[in-house]
Amino acid sequence: MTIHDLELIDVCKTYPDGTTAVSDFNLQVEPGEFVAFLGPSGCGKTTTLRMIAGFESISSGRIMIKSKDVSNIPPERRPTSMIFQNYALFPHMNVRENIGFGLDVKKMPAAERDRKVDRIMDMFGLSELAERKVDRLSGGQRQRIALARGLVVEPQILLLDEPLGALDANLRRVIQNELKLLQRELGITFVFVTHAQSEALGLSDRIVVMNSGRIEQISRPHELYTRPRTAFVAHFIGSNTTLAGSDLAFEGENASVQTAFGRMTGRCSTPMAAGAQAMAVIPAEAMRISAASPKAVPTGQNQLHGRIHMRHAVGSIGHFKIDLGGGHVVDVETSTDNKHLMALTVGDAVSVDCPPERITIVPAS
């Protein structure tokens, strides 16, 4: 029998007023895996994390750690450690005391506690700050202290609730890199809550996308980005255009739907029946723009025609909005190295081609 580090089985959370925060949550996490919970505010990701930690009771279902049911075990007796967005450090304690707090709660002998604290302070480059009060330190230093405090108790699972949210963009990128390297070095299972898709895509082994208390999709980052399985994921992850379609048809490994702009061909990411309503999902970076005659009409599948509604460049990426008419605007991203393309201006007529292998067909929302 496979032993998972963490398993959630039909976990639900309903509050006394009848509000359902999490419904039918099922997940298996492998040893040493980095899993991210991703979704908009209020989707239930933090509630789920708190249920794993034991700070929030479950209404039904089971939470298993190493095949042991911990659903009714209090937080202090679970083999988990949680790091909060605000770090929850004690301002009246110095760095050493903050890091060693969990070991003091466990009533660890002083000599062993000091040895563990010294070792992890050295690992995080905090030794020189050992006697400093934490309220006099930078955001990055406090974040390292919170990580050290969470890891010094040697948890089987480290739970992180948007721990980088309070950092500025540059420091956030630095800590992201350190966090992934640390997780690989220690081999500890990480469960990470974030609403920032770039963070989830860059750090995790798998991503759980949540919406209104339910799981929309669980996938590895590349699959999630390139093959969304629902309309919600298609709109939430990346920069995609979605075209409503009907009359789903199959030919070999390809599927196609009839849209207001012609038939669009791509690949299904989830089983669907022929003739169904569906949506064509087109990533912004997958579309190719070329100058076109003002009177051009589509000449084949996966070809659109319109006019440039807006254009701007950010670094090496050119961003275009193409007006297809009838209130439909598609987003296109391209390299600014294409001088002919970047010479196009607002109002110019263009053709947009979409390779079938880059288009995903998902069930209609």
Buried (B, 14 or more C-beta within 10 A) or exposed (E): EEEBBBBBBEBBBBEEEEEBBBBEBEBBBBBBBBBBBBBEEBBBBBBBBBBBBBBBEBBEBBBBBBEEEBBEBEBEEBBBBBBBBEBEBEEEBBBBBBBBBBBEEEEBEEEEBBEBBBEBBEBBEBBEBBEBBBEEBEBBBBBBBBBBBBBBBEBBBBBBBBBBBBBEEEBBBEBBEBBBEBBEEBEBBBBBBBBBBEBBBBBBBBBBBBBBBBBBBBBEBEBBBBBBBBBBBBBBBBEBBBBBBEBBBEEEEBBBBBBEBBBBBBBBBEEBEEEBBBBBBBBBBBBBBEBBEEEBEBEEBBBBBBBBBEBEEEEEEBBBBBBBEEEBBBBBBBEBEEEEBBEBEEEBBBBBBBEBEBBBBBBBE
